[in-house]
Each structure stands twice: as C-alpha cells, then as structure tokens.
Amino acid sequence: MAITTLATPYEVVKYSQAGRDYPTDKICNILPQVEEEFGYDCLGETLYEYLLGELEAYPDNVEDWSSDGSYDIDDYVVRFGCLYKSLIDCNRNDPADEVEGAWEVPARFGDNQCANDLWDNYLRQIIALKTYVLSINSTSMKSGPNGITVLENPDRFQGSGTRTANKAERSDYKVDHLKTIEIITRNMLRWAQKKVSNDSTCEVPLSSMLECNGLCKPASKSRRRWGFKV
C-alpha cells in the first residue's frame, strides 16, 4: 500500500478538535496540499523529503479492518487509513475505539527515534490543526442551486437547541487554533535547535528546518512571519 503523505485524514480528526463524526471528505481534498506547503516552506525540502523517504512501509497484503474478522497477535490491519498491530489473539475490537491493550499504532518511522519524536510530539498535531482549520468553512457552508447557504437551525428554541457557528464565531475559533499551531511550531523549533546542538545520534536533517526562510522562521526581530492567515 503506497503512502503519499505523512498524515492521514483520520489523524487530522484524531489530533485536532474535529470530532469523530467530522466529514473526512473535506479533509481528504486539502490535506495533501496543506502538508506539502508546510513541508517545503517550513520544514524545508531536505527534511520533508527525508521524512517521506523514512516512512515505515505497510506490510505486504495488509487489508482493511473488518468487523467480521478476528485478529491474532502481530496481525496488521488498516483502519481509516492508519496502520494498527494487534496485541492480543482473537481480537475483534475496532482499532478506532482505542480499547486499551487491544491494538497499537506502529512507530511511523520504524527505528528512527529522532524522526518519531519529531512526528509524535509536534508534526502530526501541527498538520492536523492546520488542515482542520482550513476545512471548517467548507463543512459549515454548502453550495447549491441558490448559491452559498449556511447550515443553521431555523428555530433555535426547538429541536436540539444547537446551530452552526456564525462567521464571527468561526473566525474566533480559528484564531484560537492558529495560536495553538504557532505555539507548537515554536516548541518544535526549540526542540530541533537542541537536537542539532546537543544530540549527535539524531540523523534527521533538522538543520533544513532551522535554515528555512518560509513559514517557520521569523522575518525579523520585530515582526514574525508565520503564514497562518486563512
């Protein structure tokens, strides 16, 4: 099974505030573009392509998880685009339910601990949040024969009592998430700098990210350019 991106649509849902029922069709459309932009502009070409090349390949003949199946220890399945390994025999649990002790997600980069730390602690959440933020409007607003319509409860005092957030509310929601992305990115840069300076065992070309003049790097001491406008 070919792997073309670092992240999967399901991981966008899992590592953002999207919620399990969030429509992944919108995510599928924009995830490759979001990741590629962030990969080349922020991580830098050398680091991004290194990570793509270090991705652990899926085992041969791995199949999607089936509710009719029963899996034994070390059996692999794919669920929502993510690889899982069974930790028990006669395993009928849905990997997406995250039942403790039933399944584990294999390390994304095999034995490359430095790359796994970068992914687990920073990158997967940054990519997930950026993709999620850019998909919010497309899931709240629909296009039809009458143009653009906004999903909203016509009578807020009946039914579930819920409604779709208005434009101002969605904007505030996005701003909060963008601040989170900036914090994580700063922490990632700090981590990378320490690795480059102090950890000779890390073979990941982190200097590509530190030298990049794109989204990660401040434009000047007085004004920082993060490129997170939506």
SEKOLMI-828564 format. One record per residue (C-alpha): z, x, y; residue in three letters; residue number from 0. Coordinates in steps of 0.001 Angstrom, whole numbers, plus 500000, padded with zeros to 6 digits. Layout:
N
+--------+--------+--------+------+-----+
!      z !      x !      y ! rest !  nr !
+--------+--------+--------+------+-----+
!      Z !      X !      Y !  ALA ! NUM !
...
+--------+--------+--------+------+-----+
***
This chain:
230
+--------+--------+--------+------+-----+
!      z !      x !      y ! rest !  nr !
+--------+--------+--------+------+-----+
! 500000 ! 500000 ! 500000 !  MET !   0 !
! 498897 ! 501565 ! 503276 !  ALA !   1 !
! 501419 ! 501942 ! 506096 !  ILE !   2 !
! 499805 ! 501914 ! 509531 !  THR !   3 !
! 502821 ! 501591 ! 511848 !  THR !   4 !
! 506343 ! 502953 ! 511873 !  LEU !   5 !
! 507854 ! 499491 ! 512309 !  ALA !   6 !
! 507135 ! 496177 ! 510584 !  THR !   7 !
! 507181 ! 492678 ! 512139 !  PRO !   8 !
! 510270 ! 491821 ! 510100 !  TYR !   9 !
! 512086 ! 494835 ! 511546 !  GLU !  10 !
! 511273 ! 493573 ! 515034 !  VAL !  11 !
! 513103 ! 490360 ! 514132 !  VAL !  12 !
! 515944 ! 492185 ! 512393 !  LYS !  13 !
! 516650 ! 494776 ! 515087 !  TYR !  14 !
! 516203 ! 492544 ! 518134 !  SER !  15 !
! 517766 ! 489216 ! 519114 !  GLN !  16 !
! 514752 ! 487269 ! 517877 !  ALA !  17 !
! 516495 ! 485359 ! 515099 !  GLY !  18 !
! 515262 ! 484913 ! 511550 !  ARG !  19 !
! 513082 ! 481882 ! 512322 !  ASP !  20 !
! 511239 ! 483586 ! 515170 !  TYR !  21 !
! 507440 ! 483255 ! 514686 !  PRO !  22 !
! 506221 ! 486645 ! 513472 !  THR !  23 !
! 502543 ! 485860 ! 514074 !  ASP !  24 !
! 503019 ! 486734 ! 517754 !  LYS !  25 !
! 504803 ! 489936 ! 516769 !  ILE !  26 !
! 502031 ! 490960 ! 514380 !  CYS !  27 !
! 499484 ! 490766 ! 517168 !  ASN !  28 !
! 501248 ! 493045 ! 519621 !  ILE !  29 !
! 503418 ! 495364 ! 517510 !  LEU !  30 !
! 500696 ! 497963 ! 516786 !  PRO !  31 !
! 499789 ! 498148 ! 520482 !  GLN !  32 !
! 503404 ! 498390 ! 521669 !  VAL !  33 !
! 504201 ! 501073 ! 519137 !  GLU !  34 !
! 501071 ! 503106 ! 519841 !  GLU !  35 !
! 501691 ! 503059 ! 523592 !  GLU !  36 !
! 505324 ! 504094 ! 523210 !  PHE !  37 !
! 504439 ! 506622 ! 520533 !  GLY !  38 !
! 501832 ! 508506 ! 522513 !  TYR !  39 !
! 503243 ! 508015 ! 526026 !  ASP !  40 !
! 506926 ! 508539 ! 525281 !  CYS !  41 !
! 507264 ! 510461 ! 522033 !  LEU !  42 !
! 504121 ! 512467 ! 522647 !  GLY !  43 !
! 501115 ! 512847 ! 520377 !  GLU !  44 !
! 502589 ! 515679 ! 518299 !  THR !  45 !
! 505827 ! 513887 ! 517453 !  LEU !  46 !
! 504313 ! 510430 ! 516949 !  TYR !  47 !
! 501610 ! 511617 ! 514578 !  GLU !  48 !
! 504147 ! 513818 ! 512790 !  TYR !  49 !
! 506329 ! 510759 ! 512124 !  LEU !  50 !
! 503362 ! 508720 ! 510896 !  LEU !  51 !
! 502495 ! 511560 ! 508519 !  GLY !  52 !
! 506076 ! 511810 ! 507257 !  GLU !  53 !
! 506416 ! 508138 ! 506331 !  LEU !  54 !
! 507528 ! 507755 ! 502734 !  GLU !  55 !
! 504664 ! 506164 ! 500811 !  ALA !  56 !
! 505333 ! 502914 ! 498983 !  TYR !  57 !
! 505482 ! 503325 ! 495189 !  PRO !  58 !
! 502273 ! 502600 ! 493297 !  ASP !  59 !
! 501713 ! 498979 ! 492293 !  ASN !  60 !
! 504725 ! 497677 ! 494206 !  VAL !  61 !
! 504500 ! 493903 ! 494636 !  GLU !  62 !
! 505947 ! 491321 ! 496987 !  ASP !  63 !
! 509335 ! 489944 ! 496012 !  TRP !  64 !
! 509127 ! 486655 ! 494093 !  SER !  65 !
! 511830 ! 484002 ! 493871 !  SER !  66 !
! 510821 ! 483614 ! 490215 !  ASP !  67 !
! 511301 ! 487313 ! 489474 !  GLY !  68 !
! 514248 ! 489210 ! 488051 !  SER !  69 !
! 514559 ! 492866 ! 489009 !  TYR !  70 !
! 516436 ! 495757 ! 487466 !  ASP !  71 !
! 517986 ! 498904 ! 488919 !  ILE !  72 !
! 515451 ! 501077 ! 490755 !  ASP !  73 !
! 512789 ! 498348 ! 490814 !  ASP !  74 !
! 510943 ! 498199 ! 494138 !  TYR !  75 !
! 509686 ! 495131 ! 495967 !  VAL !  76 !
! 508238 ! 494373 ! 499375 !  VAL !  77 !
! 509781 ! 491561 ! 501394 !  ARG !  78 !
! 508401 ! 490649 ! 504837 !  PHE !  79 !
! 506593 ! 493979 ! 504927 !  GLY !  80 !
! 509720 ! 496046 ! 504173 !  CYS !  81 !
! 510361 ! 498065 ! 501025 !  LEU !  82 !
! 513553 ! 497435 ! 499028 !  TYR !  83 !
! 515034 ! 499055 ! 495916 !  LYS !  84 !
! 517192 ! 497059 ! 493528 !  SER !  85 !
! 520727 ! 498346 ! 492967 !  LEU !  86 !
! 521570 ! 496034 ! 490061 !  ILE !  87 !
! 519989 ! 494654 ! 486902 !  ASP !  88 !
! 518816 ! 491046 ! 486671 !  CYS !  89 !
! 518599 ! 490942 ! 490450 !  ASN !  90 !
! 517427 ! 487562 ! 491721 !  ARG !  91 !
! 518792 ! 487909 ! 495246 !  ASN !  92 !
! 516419 ! 487606 ! 498171 !  ASP !  93 !
! 516358 ! 491028 ! 499891 !  PRO !  94 !
! 516142 ! 489263 ! 503244 !  ALA !  95 !
! 519579 ! 487717 ! 502638 !  ASP !  96 !
! 521112 ! 491209 ! 502652 !  GLU !  97 !
! 523561 ! 490475 ! 499833 !  VAL !  98 !
! 525910 ! 493450 ! 499689 !  GLU !  99 !
! 525254 ! 495744 ! 496729 !  GLY ! 100 !
! 522033 ! 493984 ! 495666 !  ALA ! 101 !
! 519285 ! 495875 ! 497464 !  TRP ! 102 !
! 518885 ! 498927 ! 499645 !  GLU ! 103 !
! 516186 ! 499976 ! 502085 !  VAL ! 104 !
! 514933 ! 503444 ! 501069 !  PRO ! 105 !
! 515004 ! 506099 ! 503759 !  ALA ! 106 !
! 511937 ! 505693 ! 505941 !  ARG ! 107 !
! 511143 ! 509403 ! 505907 !  PHE ! 108 !
! 512367 ! 510419 ! 502457 !  GLY ! 109 !
! 514499 ! 513570 ! 502541 !  ASP ! 110 !
! 513692 ! 514334 ! 506185 !  ASN ! 111 !
! 517180 ! 513627 ! 507531 !  GLN ! 112 !
! 516356 ! 514532 ! 511132 !  CYS ! 113 !
! 513470 ! 512050 ! 511208 !  ALA ! 114 !
! 515625 ! 509401 ! 509520 !  ASN ! 115 !
! 518365 ! 509865 ! 512125 !  ASP ! 116 !
! 515844 ! 509504 ! 514941 !  LEU ! 117 !
! 514484 ! 506323 ! 513375 !  TRP ! 118 !
! 517737 ! 504693 ! 512271 !  ASP ! 119 !
! 519699 ! 505377 ! 515447 !  ASN ! 120 !
! 517077 ! 504949 ! 518162 !  TYR ! 121 !
! 513390 ! 504376 ! 517498 !  LEU ! 122 !
! 513440 ! 501254 ! 515353 !  ARG ! 123 !
! 515572 ! 499379 ! 517873 !  GLN ! 124 !
! 513535 ! 500532 ! 520870 !  ILE ! 125 !
! 510248 ! 499451 ! 519246 !  ILE ! 126 !
! 511797 ! 496176 ! 518080 !  ALA ! 127 !
! 513174 ! 495280 ! 521509 !  LEU ! 128 !
! 510012 ! 496232 ! 523385 !  LYS ! 129 !
! 507854 ! 494146 ! 521040 !  THR ! 130 !
! 510244 ! 491210 ! 521153 !  TYR ! 131 !
! 510412 ! 491180 ! 524959 !  VAL ! 132 !
! 506621 ! 491159 ! 525251 !  LEU ! 133 !
! 506325 ! 488282 ! 522772 !  SER ! 134 !
! 508825 ! 485912 ! 524408 !  ILE ! 135 !
! 506419 ! 484149 ! 526755 !  ASN ! 136 !
! 503775 ! 483633 ! 524083 !  SER ! 137 !
! 506292 ! 481870 ! 521837 !  THR ! 138 !
! 507639 ! 479694 ! 524670 !  SER ! 139 !
! 504318 ! 478708 ! 526202 !  MET ! 140 !
! 501318 ! 477219 ! 524440 !  LYS ! 141 !
! 497671 ! 476940 ! 525416 !  SER ! 142 !
! 495774 ! 473740 ! 524625 !  GLY ! 143 !
! 493002 ! 471472 ! 525955 !  PRO ! 144 !
! 495103 ! 470818 ! 529074 !  ASN ! 145 !
! 495770 ! 474485 ! 529742 !  GLY ! 146 !
! 499184 ! 476122 ! 529527 !  ILE ! 147 !
! 502151 ! 473942 ! 528598 !  THR ! 148 !
! 505814 ! 474886 ! 528312 !  VAL ! 149 !
! 507851 ! 473664 ! 525367 !  LEU ! 150 !
! 510799 ! 471670 ! 526729 !  GLU ! 151 !
! 512915 ! 468722 ! 525644 !  ASN ! 152 !
! 511682 ! 465750 ! 527718 !  PRO ! 153 !
! 515185 ! 464236 ! 527750 !  ASP ! 154 !
! 517892 ! 466906 ! 527842 !  ARG ! 155 !
! 520585 ! 464278 ! 527277 !  PHE ! 156 !
! 519236 ! 463218 ! 523886 !  GLN ! 157 !
! 518305 ! 464929 ! 520655 !  GLY ! 158 !
! 519630 ! 468430 ! 520126 !  SER ! 159 !
! 520568 ! 468910 ! 523765 !  GLY ! 160 !
! 518568 ! 472129 ! 523880 !  THR ! 161 !
! 515494 ! 473089 ! 525803 !  ARG ! 162 !
! 513201 ! 476050 ! 526180 !  THR ! 163 !
! 514366 ! 478501 ! 528839 !  ALA ! 164 !
! 512539 ! 478234 ! 532145 !  ASN ! 165 !
! 510632 ! 481096 ! 533745 !  LYS ! 166 !
! 513595 ! 482421 ! 535750 !  ALA ! 167 !
! 515878 ! 482306 ! 532725 !  GLU ! 168 !
! 513334 ! 484110 ! 530562 !  ARG ! 169 !
! 512955 ! 486731 ! 533267 !  SER ! 170 !
! 516715 ! 487359 ! 533385 !  ASP ! 171 !
! 516805 ! 487519 ! 529592 !  TYR ! 172 !
! 514037 ! 490114 ! 529572 !  LYS ! 173 !
! 515745 ! 492217 ! 532236 !  VAL ! 174 !
! 518886 ! 492437 ! 530110 !  ASP ! 175 !
! 516871 ! 493604 ! 527121 !  HIS ! 176 !
! 514907 ! 496099 ! 529179 !  LEU ! 177 !
! 518162 ! 497612 ! 530374 !  LYS ! 178 !
! 519203 ! 497961 ! 526739 !  THR ! 179 !
! 515922 ! 499710 ! 525928 !  ILE ! 180 !
! 516470 ! 502138 ! 528808 !  GLU ! 181 !
! 519995 ! 502940 ! 527615 !  ILE ! 182 !
! 518855 ! 503588 ! 524048 !  ILE ! 183 !
! 515951 ! 505711 ! 525278 !  THR ! 184 !
! 518255 ! 507840 ! 527411 !  ARG ! 185 !
! 520571 ! 508304 ! 524449 !  ASN ! 186 !
! 517606 ! 509259 ! 522274 !  MET ! 187 !
! 516501 ! 511893 ! 524774 !  LEU ! 188 !
! 520018 ! 513289 ! 524933 !  ARG ! 189 !
! 520177 ! 513420 ! 521133 !  TRP ! 190 !
! 516786 ! 515135 ! 520962 !  ALA ! 191 !
! 517820 ! 517754 ! 523514 !  GLN ! 192 !
! 520931 ! 518594 ! 521498 !  LYS ! 193 !
! 518899 ! 518835 ! 518303 !  LYS ! 194 !
! 516379 ! 521184 ! 519875 !  VAL ! 195 !
! 519130 ! 523342 ! 521348 !  SER ! 196 !
! 521639 ! 523419 ! 518500 !  ASN ! 197 !
! 520120 ! 522359 ! 515171 !  ASP ! 198 !
! 517757 ! 524926 ! 513670 !  SER ! 199 !
! 517455 ! 522860 ! 510465 !  THR ! 200 !
! 515619 ! 519996 ! 512188 !  CYS ! 201 !
! 511875 ! 520428 ! 511635 !  GLU ! 202 !
! 510862 ! 517350 ! 513610 !  VAL ! 203 !
! 508829 ! 518417 ! 516705 !  PRO ! 204 !
! 511204 ! 516808 ! 519189 !  LEU ! 205 !
! 510004 ! 519072 ! 521989 !  SER ! 206 !
! 506884 ! 516878 ! 522130 !  SER ! 207 !
! 509070 ! 514046 ! 523400 !  MET ! 208 !
! 511089 ! 516197 ! 525781 !  LEU ! 209 !
! 507955 ! 517648 ! 527362 !  GLU ! 210 !
! 506112 ! 514319 ! 527589 !  CYS ! 211 !
! 505222 ! 513130 ! 531108 !  ASN ! 212 !
! 504955 ! 509478 ! 530077 !  GLY ! 213 !
! 507437 ! 506662 ! 529631 !  LEU ! 214 !
! 510423 ! 508760 ! 528603 !  CYS ! 215 !
! 510506 ! 511343 ! 531339 !  LYS ! 216 !
! 511925 ! 510716 ! 534838 !  PRO ! 217 !
! 509253 ! 511093 ! 537515 !  ALA ! 218 !
! 511654 ! 512748 ! 539926 !  SER ! 219 !
! 515349 ! 513268 ! 540566 !  LYS ! 220 !
! 515440 ! 510376 ! 542980 !  SER ! 221 !
! 513166 ! 507921 ! 541203 !  ARG ! 222 !
! 512841 ! 507368 ! 537489 !  ARG ! 223 !
! 509661 ! 506067 ! 535890 !  ARG ! 224 !
! 510368 ! 504181 ! 532677 !  TRP ! 225 !
! 507298 ! 501954 ! 532462 !  GLY ! 226 !
! 509156 ! 498902 ! 531169 !  PHE ! 227 !
! 507642 ! 496317 ! 533510 !  LYS ! 228 !
! 506426 ! 493154 ! 531800 !  VAL ! 229 !
+--------+--------+--------+------+-----+
***
